[in-house]
Amino acid sequence: MAENPGKNIFGYAMIIFLLIALTGCLHEDDSEEAFGLQVAEDINPDPDIVEINLEAREDYVEMVPGVPSKVYTYNGSVPGPLIRGNVGDTLIVHFTNNLPEPTTIHWHGLRLPADMDGSSVAQNPIQPGDSFTYEFELTEASLFWYHPHVRSNEQVEKGLAGALLVKERDLAKSIRTAKQKILVFDDVLLDKNGQVEAAFTGSMEEVLLKKINGRDGNTLLVNGREMPTMYVKPGQPVRWRMVNIANNRFMRVVIPGHKLTRIGGDGGLLEAPIEEMDDVFLVSGQRADVMFVPKGKPGSELIVYWKDTARGRHTIDIMDNGMVMMGDDEMDGKYPDIPLMRLVFEKNRKPARELDLPGDLRTIEPIDITGAAETTLKFGHSMPMANGMVKFLINGKTFGEVTSADAPDAQVGETQVWNLVNMTAGDHPFHLHGFFFQVLETVYKDENGNVLEVVPAPPLENVDMVNLPARRGPSGATSMVKIAITFDPAEGLTGADIEAHGGVAVIEDADLGTGQRGRSGGWQFHCHILEHADGGMMSYVEVFQ
């Protein structure tokens, strides 16, 4: 029987197509900024609107190859899908909660109406089977992220978090042409069967350690995968947009033999590049935008690793008489390096390039604090008890005890200086919802109130996170980070939207996992060690029009 030439041509074409497709799969890391992340599908044809469907549900995901873990997911993936938009776009998220418990979505770092913020003073929890539509304008360019604000220490640990990239316009060519990757750093505590360990299990000493130090995972993840491989080309600049979504773990990321240049952070681009960095440091919730030029022989490999940071970890001993003794962890800052990901160097057929970044990336206006009112917020905790109880406090109260009368007030457009006082021997990453701020200085005092050191302001930057370092000395010593905030609503909000900034918090008799519920113009602030936040180290500011 004679062969059909048309069929043969079709068959050859299919083989070529499959070979090209397979080659693309093998090297998709080299061209795809999502680096293995699922990407949210925009269902709206309008170029100025990003509209997506997002579902929270239980599912099985392989974070460790070959081991399905039962987790909470957004659209079936961990992390959730990468959401992408441009400055000025309207983001519409049709969210459905198919979890067995209530939840919300907090849009971490974004300026948006309070009733879209997903916090427990601005939104009632979305019950199982219910839906809610979030809608707001994307007003700043940066890498942000989203996660629940109900029982966040458990829901985030189980997998509920994702990245949101708002793209810049008019970037310098040296930045625009670099190979960009989105990197979501996380850790998860898995049991011997590869399942997410339930919160606060084990002996009472182990429970108290997880509460005091925060819960460290035993498996480190990049974009939801343990030890992924990224292909890079020597001499071809790379831009990494990084976010640390871990409950507690501070991420110090090191690329051996490479110097890094930081060009941005929480609030987008810096004024000028910060060059010759040995590593990039991210507390929980923080973002960084770094660039480097890969250096290695084609075919060689390099391990990127996590390096420990001293942050005031404790030990716990429960005595026979029931007393709890807290000590200093001698390994704090000395724990062994942990591999994060593998870089594989490919052949680069293009001429090698340096970063060649402009000296000025953008202009950031310093906040004028002339005549600004000051507010002092003291972060602390009670002594842990043998029954596992420990309270995390701001100004002596847990979040469940805070009322509208306790919350600091501000007027729309007002500038304030906040003195963030850490009374403890451990670090606390501070996060403010809804507004950027600027760090002014850090002051260390001894137990008698004498100034030990004043650390001047870092390079000017708009941030929503800052680490409150541990005190230097015994009880009574303090560290204080001074920040400046202007309570301006996001540019482009309508008058109706601004009203969302200005309501009075209403505390109703309904449980939100914290004993509080209501709608208000309240903007939460808290420690971003999620075990501390859910343990009470959280409050809110009311912004009135």
C-alpha positions in Angstrom: 0.0 0.0 0.0 1.4 3.4 -1.0 2.4 5.8 1.8 0.5 9.0 2.1 3.1 11.8 1.7 0.8 14.3 3.5 0.5 12.0 6.5 4.3 11.6 6.6 4.8 15.3 6.5 2.2 15.7 9.3 4.0 13.1 11.3 7.4 14.7 10.9 5.9 18.0 11.8 4.5 16.5 15.0 7.8 15.0 15.9 9.6 18.3 15.4 6.9 20.1 17.4 7.3 17.6 20.3 11.0 17.9 20.3 10.8 21.7 20.5 8.2 21.4 23.2 10.4 19.0 25.2 13.4 21.2 24.8 11.3 24.1 26.1 10.3 22.1 29.1 13.9 21.2 29.9 15.0 24.8 29.8 11.8 26.7 30.7 13.6 27.9 33.9 15.8 30.0 31.6 13.0 32.1 30.1 10.1 31.9 32.5 10.1 34.5 35.3 7.6 32.4 37.3 10.2 29.6 37.7 7.7 26.8 38.2 5.0 28.9 39.9 1.5 28.5 38.5 0.4 31.8 36.9 -3.1 33.1 37.5 -5.3 33.3 34.4 -6.6 36.8 33.5 -10.2 36.2 32.4 -10.9 39.9 31.4 -9.9 41.1 27.9 -9.6 44.7 29.1 -5.9 45.5 29.2 -6.4 47.7 32.2 -8.2 45.1 34.3 -6.7 41.9 35.8 -9.6 39.6 36.8 -9.0 36.2 38.2 -10.8 33.3 40.0 -9.1 32.1 43.2 -10.2 29.1 45.2 -8.9 28.0 48.6 -9.2 24.2 49.0 -7.5 21.2 50.4 -5.4 19.2 48.0 -2.3 17.0 47.8 0.9 18.6 46.6 4.4 17.1 46.3 6.7 19.6 48.0 9.2 16.8 48.5 9.5 14.7 45.3 7.5 11.6 45.5 5.7 12.5 48.8 2.2 13.8 48.5 1.4 16.2 51.4 -2.2 17.2 52.3 -2.2 20.9 52.3 -4.3 24.1 51.9 -3.9 25.5 48.4 -4.9 28.4 46.2 -6.1 26.9 42.9 -4.5 23.6 43.8 -0.9 24.9 44.0 1.6 25.7 46.8 2.5 28.6 46.7 -0.7 30.0 45.1 -0.6 31.3 41.6 1.5 34.3 40.7 -0.7 37.3 40.0 0.7 39.8 37.5 -0.4 43.3 36.7 0.8 46.8 35.9 0.6 50.1 37.9 -2.9 51.6 37.4 -4.6 48.3 36.6 -7.7 47.3 38.5 -7.3 43.9 40.2 -10.5 41.9 40.6 -10.3 38.6 42.5 -13.3 36.4 42.8 -12.4 34.3 45.8 -14.2 31.1 47.0 -13.5 29.5 50.3 -13.7 25.7 50.0 -11.7 25.0 53.1 -13.2 23.4 56.2 -12.7 26.6 58.1 -13.1 30.4 57.7 -10.4 32.5 56.0 -9.7 35.8 54.3 -7.0 37.2 52.0 -4.7 39.9 53.1 -2.8 41.7 50.3 0.5 42.2 52.0 2.2 45.6 51.3 -0.5 47.0 49.0 -2.2 50.3 49.6 -5.9 49.7 49.1 -9.2 50.4 50.8 -9.4 49.0 54.3 -12.4 46.8 53.5 -10.3 45.1 50.8 -7.4 44.5 53.2 -8.6 41.1 54.5 -7.7 41.9 58.1 -9.7 40.9 61.1 -10.7 44.5 62.0 -11.8 45.3 58.4 -13.5 42.2 57.1 -15.7 39.4 58.5 -14.2 36.0 57.8 -15.3 34.2 54.6 -17.1 31.1 55.8 -16.7 27.6 54.2 -18.6 27.5 50.9 -18.9 31.3 50.7 -17.4 33.7 48.2 -16.1 37.3 48.2 -14.8 39.6 45.5 -11.8 41.7 46.2 -11.4 44.8 43.9 -8.8 47.6 44.1 -6.3 49.5 42.0 -2.7 48.6 41.8 -1.0 51.8 42.8 2.7 50.9 43.3 5.2 48.8 41.4 6.8 46.1 43.5 6.6 42.4 44.4 3.8 41.9 47.0 2.2 38.8 48.3 -1.1 37.5 49.6 -2.1 35.2 52.5 -4.8 34.6 55.1 -5.4 36.7 58.1 -7.4 34.2 60.1 -5.3 31.6 62.1 -2.5 32.7 59.8 0.2 30.7 61.6 -1.6 27.5 60.7 -3.2 28.4 57.3 0.1 29.9 55.9 2.1 26.9 57.2 -0.4 24.6 55.4 0.3 26.4 52.1 -1.9 29.5 51.7 0.3 32.2 50.3 1.2 33.5 46.8 3.1 36.3 45.1 1.7 39.4 43.3 3.9 41.2 40.9 3.0 44.8 39.9 5.3 45.7 37.1 7.3 48.9 36.7 7.2 51.2 33.7 10.2 53.0 32.1 12.8 50.7 33.5 16.5 51.2 32.7 17.6 48.9 29.9 20.1 47.2 32.1 17.3 46.1 34.4 14.7 45.5 31.7 16.9 43.1 29.7 18.0 41.0 32.7 16.6 37.5 33.1 13.9 38.0 35.8 12.8 35.3 38.2 10.2 35.4 41.0 11.5 33.5 44.1 9.2 32.6 46.9 11.2 31.3 49.9 9.4 29.2 52.5 9.9 26.4 55.0 7.5 23.8 56.2 7.5 21.5 59.2 6.8 17.9 57.9 6.3 14.8 60.0 7.9 11.5 59.2 5.1 10.7 56.8 5.7 14.0 54.9 2.5 15.6 56.2 2.4 19.2 57.6 2.8 18.8 61.4 -0.1 20.2 63.4 0.6 23.4 65.3 2.0 23.2 68.9 2.4 19.4 69.2 5.0 17.5 71.2 6.2 17.9 74.8 5.3 21.1 76.7 8.9 22.3 76.2 8.6 21.8 72.5 5.2 23.7 72.5 6.7 26.6 74.4 9.7 26.7 72.1 7.5 27.0 69.0 5.5 29.8 70.6 8.6 31.7 71.9 10.9 31.2 69.0 8.3 30.7 66.3 7.9 27.5 64.3 10.9 26.6 62.1 10.3 24.2 59.3 12.5 21.2 58.6 12.1 21.5 54.8 13.2 24.6 52.9 11.3 25.4 49.7 11.8 27.7 46.7 8.6 28.2 44.8 7.1 25.3 46.6 9.8 22.8 45.7 12.7 21.4 47.7 16.1 22.1 46.1 14.9 23.2 42.6 17.3 23.7 39.7 17.7 27.0 37.8 19.6 27.3 34.6 21.7 30.5 34.2 24.2 31.7 31.6 27.6 33.1 32.6 27.8 36.8 31.9 24.1 37.3 31.4 22.7 39.5 34.2 19.9 38.0 36.4 17.2 39.8 38.4 15.7 37.9 41.4 12.5 39.3 42.9 12.4 37.6 46.3 9.8 37.2 49.1 10.1 35.3 52.4 6.7 33.8 53.2 7.9 31.5 56.1 6.0 31.7 59.4 9.2 32.5 61.3 12.4 31.7 59.5 14.7 34.6 58.6 16.2 34.0 55.2 19.8 35.0 54.6 20.5 33.9 51.0 24.1 33.4 49.8 25.4 32.7 46.3 29.0 31.5 46.9 31.5 33.5 44.8 29.0 36.2 43.8 28.4 39.7 44.9 24.8 40.9 44.8 23.3 44.3 44.1 20.0 45.3 45.7 17.9 47.6 43.6 14.6 47.3 45.4 12.5 46.1 48.3 9.1 46.2 49.9 8.1 49.5 48.2 9.7 49.0 44.8 12.9 50.4 43.4 15.5 52.1 45.7 16.9 55.6 45.0 20.3 54.0 44.1 21.7 50.5 43.9 23.3 49.0 47.0 26.3 47.1 45.6 28.9 44.5 46.7 26.5 42.7 49.0 27.6 39.2 50.3 24.0 38.1 50.8 20.4 39.2 50.9 18.5 39.2 54.2 14.8 38.8 54.5 12.7 38.6 57.7 9.4 36.8 57.4 7.1 38.8 55.1 9.9 40.9 53.6 10.8 41.3 49.9 14.0 42.2 48.1 14.9 42.9 44.4 18.5 41.9 43.6 20.7 41.5 40.6 23.9 39.7 39.9 26.0 38.4 37.0 26.4 34.5 37.1 30.0 33.4 37.0 30.8 29.7 36.3 31.9 27.3 33.6 29.3 25.8 31.3 28.2 22.5 32.7 29.2 23.3 36.3 26.9 23.7 39.2 26.6 25.9 42.3 24.5 25.6 45.4 22.7 28.6 46.7 22.2 28.2 50.5 20.5 29.6 53.6 22.8 31.0 56.3 21.7 31.4 59.9 21.3 34.8 61.6 21.4 35.5 65.3 17.9 36.7 66.2 17.5 35.9 69.9 16.4 32.3 70.0 15.7 30.8 73.5 15.8 27.5 75.3 13.1 26.3 77.6 13.3 24.1 80.6 10.4 23.1 82.8 11.6 22.4 86.4 10.2 19.7 88.7 8.4 22.4 90.7 6.6 23.7 87.5 8.8 26.8 87.0 9.7 27.6 83.4 13.3 28.7 82.9 14.2 30.6 79.7 17.8 30.6 78.5 19.8 31.8 75.5 20.2 29.3 72.6 24.0 29.0 72.3 23.6 27.9 68.6 21.7 31.1 67.7 23.3 32.5 64.6 25.5 29.4 64.3 23.2 26.7 62.8 24.6 24.9 59.8 24.1 26.2 56.3 21.2 24.6 54.4 21.1 24.2 50.6 18.2 26.1 49.0 18.6 25.6 45.2 21.0 24.6 42.5 22.3 26.8 39.7 23.4 25.0 36.5 25.6 27.1 34.2 24.7 26.8 30.5 26.7 27.9 27.5 26.2 31.6 26.7 26.6 32.5 23.1 26.2 36.2 23.7 28.9 38.6 24.8 29.3 38.7 28.6 27.8 41.9 30.2 28.2 43.7 33.5 25.2 45.1 35.3 25.9 48.6 34.2 23.1 50.1 36.4 22.3 53.8 36.5 23.4 55.6 39.7 19.8 56.9 40.2 17.0 54.5 40.0 14.2 56.9 41.1 13.5 59.7 43.5 12.0 58.9 46.9 10.7 61.9 48.9 11.8 61.7 52.6 8.8 62.1 55.0 8.9 65.5 56.7 8.5 64.9 60.4 8.4 68.6 61.5 5.8 68.9 64.2 4.8 65.2 63.9 3.0 63.6 66.8 4.8 60.6 68.4 3.3 57.3 69.4 5.2 54.7 71.5 4.4 51.0 71.0 6.0 48.4 73.4 6.4 44.9 72.2 6.7 42.2 74.8 5.5 38.8 76.1 4.6 37.3 79.4 6.8 34.6 81.1 5.8 31.2 79.7 4.0 28.9 82.0 4.3 25.1 82.4 0.8 24.6 80.9 2.0 26.1 77.6 0.5 29.6 78.1 2.4 32.6 77.0 0.9 36.0 76.0 2.4 38.2 73.3 1.7 41.9 73.9 1.7 45.4 72.4 1.5 48.0 75.1 0.7 45.3 77.7 -2.3 43.9 75.8 -3.0 40.9 73.6 -4.9 41.6 70.4 -8.0 40.0 71.9 -7.9 42.7 74.6 -7.5 45.7 72.4 -10.5 48.0 72.0 -11.1 51.1 69.9 -10.1 53.2 72.9 -6.7 51.5 73.0 -5.9 51.8 69.3 -3.8 54.8 68.1 -5.6 57.3 66.0 -4.5 59.2 62.9 -6.1 61.6 60.4 -6.0 61.1 56.6 -2.9 63.0 55.5 -1.3 63.2 58.9 2.3 62.4 59.5 3.3 60.6 62.7 6.5 59.2 64.3 6.2 55.8 65.9 8.7 54.5 68.4 8.7 50.7 68.2 10.2 49.5 71.4 11.3 45.9 71.7 11.4 44.9 75.4 12.3 41.2 74.7 15.5 39.3 74.0 14.3 38.2 70.6 13.8 39.9 67.2 10.3 40.9 66.1 9.6 41.7 62.4 7.1 44.6 62.4 4.5 44.9 59.6 2.0 47.7 59.0 -1.0 47.2 56.8 -2.1 49.7 54.2 0.8 52.3 54.4 4.5 52.5 53.7 6.8 54.0 56.2 10.5 55.1 56.4 13.0 54.1 59.1 14.6 57.0 60.9 17.0 55.4 63.4 17.5 52.5 65.9 18.3 53.3 69.6 19.6 50.7 72.1 19.3 51.4 75.8 20.5 49.5 78.9 18.3 48.5 81.8 18.9 51.9 83.4 17.8 53.8 80.3 21.3 54.8 79.3 21.9 55.0 75.5 24.2 52.2 74.3 24.2 53.0 70.6 22.3 55.0 68.0 22.2 53.4 64.6 21.4 56.0 61.9 18.8 55.5 59.2 19.5 53.0 56.4 19.4 54.2 52.8 16.0 55.9 52.2 13.4 53.4 51.3 9.6 53.0 51.5 8.8 49.8 53.4 6.0 48.0 55.2 8.4 45.7 57.2 11.2 46.4 59.6 13.0 44.1 62.0 12.8 45.2 65.7 16.2 43.8 67.0 16.5 42.1 70.4 17.4 44.2 73.4 21.1 44.3 74.4 21.1 43.4 78.1 18.9 42.0 80.8 15.2 42.7 81.4 14.7 46.4 81.4 17.0 47.0 78.4 15.3 47.9 75.1 15.8 48.5 71.5 13.7 51.1 69.7 13.2 51.6 66.0 11.8 55.0 65.1 9.7 55.2 61.9 7.8 58.0 60.0 4.4 57.4 58.5 2.2 59.6 56.4 -1.4 58.3 56.5 -2.3 59.1 53.0 -4.8 56.9 51.1 -3.5 55.3 48.0 -3.5 57.7 45.0 -6.6 57.4 42.9 -9.0 56.2 45.6 -12.4 57.7 45.3 -14.1 59.6 48.2 -16.2 56.5 48.9 -13.0 54.4 49.1 -11.4 56.8 51.5 -14.4 56.3 53.8 -13.0 52.8 54.3 -10.0 54.3 56.1 -12.2 56.2 58.5 -14.7 54.0 60.4 -14.6 53.1 64.0 -13.8 49.5 64.9 -16.9 47.5 65.9 -16.2 44.6 68.2 -19.0 42.1 67.9 -19.7 38.8 69.8 -18.3 36.6 67.1 -15.2 34.5 66.9 -12.6 35.3 64.3 -9.9 33.1 65.9 -8.9 36.1 68.0 -12.2 36.9 69.6 -12.8 40.0 67.5 -14.8 40.8 64.5 -16.1 43.8 62.6 -15.7 46.4 59.9 -13.7 49.5 60.4 -11.1 51.9 59.1 -8.7 49.9 61.3 -5.3 49.0 59.8 -3.5 46.2 61.6 0.1 46.1 62.7 1.9 43.2 64.2 4.9 41.0 64.6 5.3 38.9 61.4 6.5 35.8 63.3 3.0 34.4 62.8 3.1 32.4 66.0 3.6 35.7 67.8 0.9 37.6 65.9 -1.7 34.9 66.5 -0.5 34.7 70.1 -1.5 38.3 70.6 1.3 40.6 69.3 -1.0 42.6 67.1 -3.0 45.8 67.2 -4.4 48.4 64.8 -4.5 52.1 64.0 -7.7 53.9 63.2 -7.4 56.4 60.4 -10.1 59.0 60.3 -11.0 61.4 57.5 
